[in-house]
Amino acid sequence: MKYQTILLFGPPGAGKGTWGNILTQIPGMYHFASGDMFRALDPNSDSGKMVIECIGRGELVPDEQAMALWRKQMKRLVEFGDFKIDEYYLVLDGLPRTRHQAEMAEDDLDVRMILFLDCQDRDILVKRLYGRALLEHRHDDANEEIIRHRFEVYDQRVQDTLAHYPKHSIRMIDVSQSPQKILLDISQALVEGLGK
């Protein structure tokens, strides 16, 4: 069975983790953040060292390794009963990040809709990332040069990745708005995309 999936797209600082966690409060929604998965790896393991190097440079984890780690984690969640494949929507945050990953995930995901969180003013996102660096001790968010490089990496790949999916499945959400308006826009997108 494929996972019924809502994909969260957006550059660093767009609030994918925040809104993914909020969506988890809705019965039948399960948020999975690839960034949390990567940060939870043993830093002394081969996978952990490779991921730390990639994140430290503001680069993406290579496609094959990212997908293998995700599949392994999802299998574990299903086996332990944390994710009920026939009952839950998977709110997937941080994967797929490339066109190749989207193609690799075809056998795993039934993508019902994409919430594309973004804003025109990237300075807003830089400020948010600085705030997150202080609160969560996220070193990858504390260096503006690395942050700007992460935006470049994201922008180079996002349109090509999104082109893998039907345009009608993509819902744009402007995250420069107030949280209340963002929540309203996401709620309306869910109703329109998934049915009442």
JOJOTA-V993850 format. One record per residue. N is the residue number from 0. SS is DSSP state (H for helix, E for strand, L for the rest). PSI is psi as a letter, one per 30 degrees, with the letter a starting at -180 (999 if undefined). NEAR is the number of other ideal C-beta (glycine too) atoms within 8 Angstrom. Layout:
n={N:N}
ss={SS:SS}
psi={PSI:PSI}
near={NEAR:NEAR}
//
This chain:
n={0:1:2:3:4:5:6:7:8:9:10:11:12:13:14:15:16:17:18:19:20:21:22:23:24:25:26:27:28:29:30:31:32:33:34:35:36:37:38:39:40:41:42:43:44:45:46:47:48:49:50:51:52:53:54:55:56:57:58:59:60:61:62:63:64:65:66:67:68:69:70:71:72:73:74:75:76:77:78:79:80:81:82:83:84:85:86:87:88:89:90:91:92:93:94:95:96:97:98:99:100:101:102:103:104:105:106:107:108:109:110:111:112:113:114:115:116:117:118:119:120:121:122:123:124:125:126:127:128:129:130:131:132:133:134:135:136:137:138:139:140:141:142:143:144:145:146:147:148:149:150:151:152:153:154:155:156:157:158:159:160:161:162:163:164:165:166:167:168:169:170:171:172:173:174:175:176:177:178:179:180:181:182:183:184:185:186:187:188:189:190:191:192:193:194:195}
ss={L:L:E:E:E:E:E:E:E:L:L:L:L:L:L:H:H:H:H:H:H:H:H:L:L:L:L:L:E:E:E:E:E:H:H:H:H:H:H:L:L:L:L:L:L:H:H:H:H:H:H:H:H:H:H:H:H:L:L:L:L:L:H:H:H:H:H:H:H:H:H:H:H:H:H:H:H:H:H:L:L:L:L:L:L:L:L:L:E:E:E:E:E:L:L:L:L:L:H:H:H:H:H:H:H:H:H:L:E:E:E:E:E:E:E:E:E:E:L:L:L:H:H:H:H:H:H:H:H:H:H:H:H:H:H:H:L:L:H:H:H:L:L:H:H:H:H:H:H:H:H:H:H:H:H:H:H:H:H:H:H:H:L:L:L:L:H:H:H:E:E:E:E:E:L:L:L:L:H:H:H:H:H:H:H:H:H:H:H:H:H:H:H:H:L:L}
psi={k:l:k:k:k:j:k:j:l:l:l:k:f:f:g:e:e:e:e:e:e:e:f:f:f:k:k:g:k:j:k:j:j:e:e:e:e:e:f:f:k:j:f:f:l:e:e:e:e:e:e:e:e:e:e:f:f:g:l:k:k:k:e:e:e:e:e:e:e:e:e:e:e:e:e:e:e:e:e:f:g:e:j:j:f:g:f:l:k:j:j:k:j:f:k:k:f:l:e:e:e:e:e:e:f:e:f:e:k:j:j:e:l:k:j:j:k:l:l:e:j:f:e:e:e:e:e:e:e:e:e:e:e:e:e:g:h:j:f:f:g:f:j:e:e:e:e:e:e:e:e:e:e:e:e:f:f:e:e:e:e:e:f:f:l:k:e:f:f:k:j:k:j:j:g:f:l:l:e:e:e:e:e:e:e:e:e:e:e:e:e:e:e:f:l:999}
near={4:8:12:8:13:17:12:14:12:10:12:10:12:11:11:13:10:7:13:13:9:8:12:10:6:6:3:6:12:10:10:13:11:13:9:8:12:11:6:5:11:6:7:5:8:5:10:11:10:11:12:9:8:11:11:9:8:10:7:9:11:8:9:7:11:14:13:8:13:12:9:8:10:12:8:8:10:10:6:6:6:6:11:6:8:4:5:10:11:12:14:13:13:9:11:12:10:11:11:7:14:12:8:10:11:7:4:8:11:7:10:10:13:13:13:11:12:12:10:5:7:9:6:10:14:12:8:10:13:10:8:11:13:8:6:7:6:9:8:11:13:8:8:6:6:11:14:9:10:12:12:8:11:10:8:6:12:10:6:9:14:11:7:9:11:5:5:4:11:11:11:6:12:9:11:7:8:5:6:6:8:14:9:8:11:12:8:8:12:10:9:7:11:9:4:2}
//
